[in-house]
């Protein structure tokens, strides 16, 4: 039996004992008295769902300190003639005093006993037991009901606490479900997180016993407009009261009774009590939803507002994040089209290249390579690793490749190419970005490789004649970090079928599940064991070795290139 059923059973027993037509119970919360139970006999009658503290009946009971016998007077002829039924005259049968009570605060009875339930000197609940027609009430009735209320007080304190706990748990579960659905939509194909918002907002409205109104922007009038579920769009009649300095943040603003916006909405005949959820700018426009209840209804409780705040934060973070991710994906795809790693065909050079991303969702990163065919049986091999991840690193990588390819065609040496690039990079990026590079010019006619290794892991040259691996160890500093850097060339003779192996630091810095680095020792062992097995599929075998060592969990991107100089004389 839940709390609602328990309260209904208690009210039914009280109503039957008093031979009344029905009973209602209001429980005190932070902002006033909320209707939490009615007998079946009056469940379809129009009863006030919320009464603010200090409003008439509760105040009368508080002042008297006990239950009151009250009777609603029929409207007089003048009130009927003028249609003035906003207030009704209520007689206190104990004192014969007459009070003007707002009609929307009255229960659906002509005679009723208002019974305060006290705990710790405060009214924690108000029970109204009544009759639909005028009914004689005795002081014995009030004393009996006061006795019952004293008995119920402790139980009602526990019930109130349990109800709040239950309500908070239900709404928290809803917020978690909404967050999970938004995350799933943001990370899978199909309906996007943004497209889910209308049905999610409708679910929230139902959970809050409210109606949801999307708020948009009218380009013609330049003002906010409300889109009701029924009827015509209308201009938002008053400010929401949001913090205008936090347009890009999630906000929840209560629409309290008697606030300017509430009264303006009421004047338009619209629901007018609730809260606004502002999610900031999504999909190019500020997104706001109003969750409203009818006039006289209970305001949003602190628990209701908690739900809206949690949902607002989730919507803002997930939908905006998905939007940014989609934008980055489109930019990445465009960059990838423009900066594909390419090994041009060069007569006399057999080339392989491979790239493996540390993250499955990555489209582009900072590792890159390129083989450029030049005139006079020459070629330029480029490999680089730009610091950082994502769009920034990819855009710098694209610029570096383009610049180096242009420098290569100018016929200048690798060290000069890298020096020119250093000056270019220092003015290119708005953030601190640097790169490691290997730039080599192969002269097949002379059998010479001229190279500049700028902070890059040393390339390995495997001699076909002996099977020995030689590290190209002439090193210079990184590119794009400092002005006036000095870069130098290294030179090495090439012979037929020698293999040049280039790689980025993700190779040597790969870790085993136990945390041990693959390192230069692992690299040398891999090269010495796999090269004798043939050039075909060499890099695939290298990558398989890395996958086996790391348990297929690379922590950094890996790029590798192998060049076999088959067009040289023996």
VENJOTA-V936614 format. One line per field, one symbol per residue. ss: DSSP state (~ for helix, > for strand, _ for the rest). psi: psi as a letter, one per 40 degrees, with the letter a starting at -180 (. if undefined). burial: b if it has 9 or more other C-alpha atoms within 8 Angstrom, else e. Layout:
ss=???
psi=???
burial=???
This chain:
ss=__~~~~~~~~~~~~~~~~___>>>>>>>___>>>>>>>_~~~_______>>>____~~~~~~~~___>>>>>____~~~~~~____>>>>>>_____>>>>>~~~_____>>>>>>>>>__>>>>>>>>>>_______~~~~~~~~~~~~~~~~~~~~~~~~~~~~~~~~~~~~~~~~~~~~~~~~~_____~~~~~~~~~~~~~~~___>>>>>>>>____>>>>>______>>________~~~____>>>>>____~~~~~~~~_____>>>>>>>>>>__>>>>>>>>>________~~~~~~~~~~~~~~~~~~~~~~~~~~~~~~~~~~~~~___>>__>__>>>>>>>>__________>>>>>>>>___>>>>>>>>>___~~~~~~~~~~~~~~~~~~~~____~~~~~~~~~~~~~~~______>>>>>>>>>____>>>>>>>>____>>>______>>>___>>__>__________>>>>_____>>>>>_~~~~__>_____>_~~~~~~~~~~~~~~~____~~~~~~~~~~~~~_______>>>>>>>______
psi=hidddddddddddddddefieiiihhhhadeahhheiiiddedeihihehhiiehcddddddddeiiihihhiiiidddddefgediihhhhedeeihihhhdeeiifidhihhhihihfeiheihhhhiieihhhhidddddddddddddeddddddddddddddddddddddddddddddddddeiiahidddedddddddddddefihhhihahhddefiiihgidiaiiihheiidfiheefdeihihhhgiieiddddddddefiiehbihhheahhfeihhihhhiiiheiiihiddddddddddddddddddddddddddddddddddddefhhhhihhhehhiiiihhidhdehdiaehiiihhhiiffiihhhhihhiaiaddddddddddddddddddeeeiidddddddddddddedheihhiiiihhhhhgddefhhhihhgeihhihhhhddeeihhhhehiiiihediifihiiiiihiiiheihhhiiieeddeiiideehididdddddddddddeeidheddddddddddddeffgheiihhihhhhgeeii.
burial=eebeebbbbebbebbeeeebbbbbbbbbeebbbbbbbbbbebeeeebbbbbebeeeebbebbeeebbbbbbbbebeeebbeeeebebbbbbbbeeeeeeebbbebbebbbbbbbbbbbbeeebbbbbbbbbbeeeeeeeebbbebbeebbebbeebbebbebbbeebbeebbeebeebbebbbebbeeeeebbeebeeebbbeebbeeebbbbbbbebeeeebbbbbbeeeeeeebeeeeeeeeeebeebbbbbbbbeeebbbbbbeeeebbbbbbbbbbbbeeebbbbbbbbbebbbbbeebbbebbbbbbbbbbebbbbbbeeeebbebbbebbeebeeebeeeebbbbbbbeebbeeebebbbbbbbbbbbeebbbbbbbbbbbebbbebbbbbbebbebbbebbeeebbbbbbbbebbbbbbeebeeebbbbbbbbbbbbeebbbbbbbbbbebbbbbbbeebebeebebbbbbbbbeeeeebbbbeeebbbbbbbbbbbbbbbbbbbeeeebbbeebbbebbbebbeeeeeebbebbeebbbebbeeebebbbbbbbbbbbbbee
